[in-house]
Amino acid sequence: MTPDPHGAPHLAVTDGGLFSTLQDAGRFGYQRFGISGSGAMDPAAMRLANALVGNPPGTAVVEMTMTGLAFTVVADACRIALAGAEMALTINGRPAEPLQAHDLARGDRVAIGRARTGMRACLAIAGGLDVAPVLGSVSTHTRSGLGGLDGGPLRAGTVLPLRGGGAGPLLRQGRRHLAPAEGPLRVVLGPQADAFTPAGLATFLSATYTLSTRADRMGCQLEGPAVEHAAGFNIVSDGIANGSVQVPGHGRPIVLLADRQSTGGYPKIATVIGPDLGRLAQLRPGDTLSFTAIDAREAAEAARRAAAALEDAIAAMEPVVLGAAALSSERLLGLNLVSGVASAAHDPFCPYPPSHPS
């Protein structure tokens, strides 16, 4: 990207959507100090969006919840891609494809609408955002005001500074869903599975639960049959992993997610395996889910298969063939189509060389 003669290149946010934050792979090594890991709720969506624009896997993206944002490009050029929940994407009022890279020019207006399916989508920008990491990560943790631009969600008037990038062909990926679209979420029982009666464990693994409205990046409370404790529901507080399922005194499971607290004093009946956390992140309040238990060896194998499937999807990306609709006069005027001057006098393939050398 060439320097912006009108100031530092950026995206000017005109609508921040319902809840949009900057997220990357997360903040590691600080949970022992009480600092949440945060990071993208659907890591596969973040990985796909970044791959489409040629970014390294952990480059920060804009994670949008239920509804997307709108912005204007204040830069000579910019490349974006959208992955995750199926949100309507328009560029200058024209529909544009998700899971495909798009080159933008100065003044282009982008709007990302309400999710048709799923809950969260990731917007990647080629080269990433020029935002300083906090404790090794750009990820926003809104409860503590940590990370992002100001520790909070994006809103109208937010300026997203660009680093610049986007060389190489435009890419697309036609497959929308890499994880299984249905079936129980896989869990490894424990670490306090013995804090529940056999009947309580059976209930947890056989019941159908509903995602309540008390669901956010910190965790989601489930509605359904109560899980029976063996003897009380208080334990000495210990660490909580992404996907830990704790059961308070009321017996209804709570799945703790990216912005979870670092420790907790309720027993944890199980942990949702990593490959299924993205599926959980795409569920909406009112959606139903259930659990099935696997062992640690099966969980590790599932993680390997999911990683391989994601890399296969990235390897299968193909160049975009631009149609005539993509080459409007407005867009052509905003692109740098000439990078130099050639003389026909020195072109051996020119059938009609000029009579006088240039």
Disulfide bonds with the S-S distance in Angstrom:
none
